[in-house]
Amino acid sequence: MDQLMINAAVRPLIDGAPAVSALGWGMWRYHGDDVAAATARSMAALEAGITLFDTADIYGFGHEHGFGAAEALFGRVLKANPGLRDRIVLATKGGIQPPIPYHQRGNRLVECCEASLRRLNVDCIDLYQVHRPDLLAHPAEVAAALDRLRQQGKIKAAGVSNYTAAQVAALSAHLPFPLLSIQPEFSPLHIDPLFDGVLDQALERGLTVLTWSPLGGGNLLGDAGDERTGRVAAALDAIAIRQGATRAAVAYAWAIAHPARPIPLVGSQTPARIREAADAFTVQMTGAEWYAVLVAARGQPMP
Ligand SMILES: NC(=O)c1ccc[n+]([C@@H]2O[C@H](COP(=O)([O-])OP(=O)(O)OC[C@H]3O[C@@H](n4cnc5c(N)ncnc54)[C@H](OP(=O)(O)O)[C@@H]3O)[C@@H](O)[C@H]2O)c1
């Protein structure tokens, strides 16, 4: 049978932190000043079985409350909800500093992380990620900062985002402990990690893969603006209709089906949509259907 194994089982990620499901929740769009509404969104993620919460110091930049706002809002949610901290794997990122744009030289990442801890109202971050590589920082410098943070108990594990496979290898060569995770953009609209070595390296090294913009930032759910998006949406809908599932659920399942077991970061801030994301765990598809989505994204058959 051509049925794909979509492994949605929970898995341990970090010692002393809750296990994670096959989905995470992202707080890039976590704006505003309303702690009750922000709490409702966070609880919707927990109700969907999601324990991995991903934020960043820069989330909020360009919006009303600016750099640090998403972390500060979540810090207020954590303070208002004692017990929530221990139910989640708290992941954040640092190292982007407008307008430089990236700064991870010297002690900078340590300072960024300490500022995140203060905004989030926590003593320790479970997963601290370098948001984008600073091309001017030697990987040994970045590794030293991450090691210092870990030795001081300020972070439990380290990861990177938007790194090439070669950049992961360079950083790992200087890091005295294994990198836990990578975070590339990956979706039926953004398929580069399948071909640029990023997912292959995750398989080789056993890296956890968190994937950003799993619905193409919402483009997959829009009115299929361009021809390619329309094609990909139609290929997802062919599976969705047969399964009685939503297009979003099929898009998440399509990513989860890869053997690197990527964890799509659900970006919605609508409680009902966050809860509905868990439908991804029930989607079934065949290998032929998975490749049909890929062919739609490539715009040409597989060689
Ligand atoms: N590492 C990086 O550089 C990087 C970059 C970007 C993002 N990220 C991470 O990835 C996370 C997700 O990114 P994203 O927000 O672009 O994810 P996404 O899931 O691709 O897009 C979410 C957007 O789609 C909309 N949407 C429309 N219909 C939807 C439906 N049926 N179900 C769910 N969403 C629907 C949402 O609107 P509503 O909110 O109105 O539902 C929201 O605006 C971020 O929060 C962040 O943690 C990381």
Ligand as a Chemical Component Dictionary entry (heavy atoms), coordinates in Angstrom:
data_LIG
# 
_chem_comp.id                   LIG 
_chem_comp.type                 NON-POLYMER 
_chem_comp.pdbx_formal_charge   0 
_chem_comp.three_letter_code    LIG 
# 
loop_
_chem_comp_atom.comp_id 
_chem_comp_atom.atom_id 
_chem_comp_atom.alt_atom_id 
_chem_comp_atom.type_symbol 
_chem_comp_atom.charge 
_chem_comp_atom.model_Cartn_x 
_chem_comp_atom.model_Cartn_y 
_chem_comp_atom.model_Cartn_z 
_chem_comp_atom.pdbx_ordinal 
LIG N1  N1  N 0  12.561 32.032 11.934 1  
LIG C1  C1  C 0  12.063 32.936 11.150 2  
LIG O1  O1  O 0  12.773 33.703 10.484 3  
LIG C2  C2  C 0  10.588 33.049 11.061 4  
LIG C3  C3  C 0  9.966  33.845 10.076 5  
LIG C4  C4  C 0  8.583  33.874 10.030 6  
LIG C5  C5  C 0  7.833  33.121 10.940 7  
LIG N2  N2  N 1  8.464  32.384 11.892 8  
LIG C6  C6  C 0  7.718  31.536 12.856 9  
LIG O2  O2  O 0  6.719  30.807 12.174 10 
LIG C7  C7  C 0  5.456  31.064 12.761 11 
LIG C8  C8  C 0  4.365  30.917 11.747 12 
LIG O3  O3  O 0  4.559  31.829 10.667 13 
LIG P1  P1  P 0  3.299  32.438 9.931  14 
LIG O4  O4  O 0  2.480  33.218 10.876 15 
LIG O5  O5  O -1 3.761  33.092 8.695  16 
LIG O6  O6  O 0  2.511  31.047 9.616  17 
LIG P2  P2  P 0  1.390  30.610 8.591  18 
LIG O7  O7  O 0  0.643  29.567 9.345  19 
LIG O8  O8  O 0  1.995  30.272 7.291  20 
LIG O9  O9  O 0  0.463  31.880 8.376  21 
LIG C9  C9  C 0  -0.380 32.342 9.374  22 
LIG C10 C10 C 0  -1.302 33.370 8.760  23 
LIG O10 O10 O 0  -2.261 32.683 7.955  24 
LIG C11 C11 C 0  -3.543 33.180 8.275  25 
LIG N3  N3  N 0  -4.578 32.167 7.983  26 
LIG C12 C12 C 0  -5.567 32.327 7.069  27 
LIG N4  N4  N 0  -6.374 31.253 7.058  28 
LIG C13 C13 C 0  -5.903 30.400 7.991  29 
LIG C14 C14 C 0  -6.322 29.121 8.442  30 
LIG N5  N5  N 0  -7.392 28.506 7.934  31 
LIG N6  N6  N 0  -5.611 28.508 9.393  32 
LIG C15 C15 C 0  -4.532 29.107 9.917  33 
LIG N7  N7  N 0  -4.072 30.341 9.540  34 
LIG C16 C16 C 0  -4.753 30.982 8.577  35 
LIG C17 C17 C 0  -3.452 33.549 9.741  36 
LIG O11 O11 O 0  -4.481 34.472 10.041 37 
LIG P3  P3  P 0  -5.209 34.476 11.487 38 
LIG O12 O12 O 0  -4.194 34.808 12.513 39 
LIG O13 O13 O 0  -6.222 35.565 11.293 40 
LIG O14 O14 O 0  -5.856 33.135 11.694 41 
LIG C18 C18 C 0  -2.075 34.158 9.798  42 
LIG O15 O15 O 0  -2.112 35.513 9.394  43 
LIG C19 C19 C 0  5.632  32.469 13.354 44 
LIG O16 O16 O 0  4.690  32.794 14.348 45 
LIG C20 C20 C 0  7.020  32.375 13.924 46 
LIG O17 O17 O 0  7.022  31.661 15.152 47 
LIG C21 C21 C 0  9.808  32.331 11.960 48 
# 
loop_
_chem_comp_bond.comp_id 
_chem_comp_bond.atom_id_1 
_chem_comp_bond.atom_id_2 
_chem_comp_bond.value_order 
_chem_comp_bond.pdbx_ordinal 
LIG N1  C1  SING 1  
LIG C1  O1  DOUB 2  
LIG C1  C2  SING 3  
LIG C2  C3  SING 4  
LIG C2  C21 DOUB 5  
LIG C3  C4  DOUB 6  
LIG C4  C5  SING 7  
LIG C5  N2  DOUB 8  
LIG N2  C6  SING 9  
LIG N2  C21 SING 10 
LIG C6  O2  SING 11 
LIG C6  C20 SING 12 
LIG O2  C7  SING 13 
LIG C7  C8  SING 14 
LIG C7  C19 SING 15 
LIG C8  O3  SING 16 
LIG O3  P1  SING 17 
LIG P1  O4  DOUB 18 
LIG P1  O5  SING 19 
LIG P1  O6  SING 20 
LIG O6  P2  SING 21 
LIG P2  O7  DOUB 22 
LIG P2  O8  SING 23 
LIG P2  O9  SING 24 
LIG O9  C9  SING 25 
LIG C9  C10 SING 26 
LIG C10 O10 SING 27 
LIG C10 C18 SING 28 
LIG O10 C11 SING 29 
LIG C11 N3  SING 30 
LIG C11 C17 SING 31 
LIG N3  C12 SING 32 
LIG N3  C16 SING 33 
LIG C12 N4  DOUB 34 
LIG N4  C13 SING 35 
LIG C13 C14 SING 36 
LIG C13 C16 DOUB 37 
LIG C14 N5  SING 38 
LIG C14 N6  DOUB 39 
LIG N6  C15 SING 40 
LIG C15 N7  DOUB 41 
LIG N7  C16 SING 42 
LIG C17 O11 SING 43 
LIG C17 C18 SING 44 
LIG O11 P3  SING 45 
LIG P3  O12 DOUB 46 
LIG P3  O13 SING 47 
LIG P3  O14 SING 48 
LIG C18 O15 SING 49 
LIG C19 O16 SING 50 
LIG C19 C20 SING 51 
LIG C20 O17 SING 52 
# 
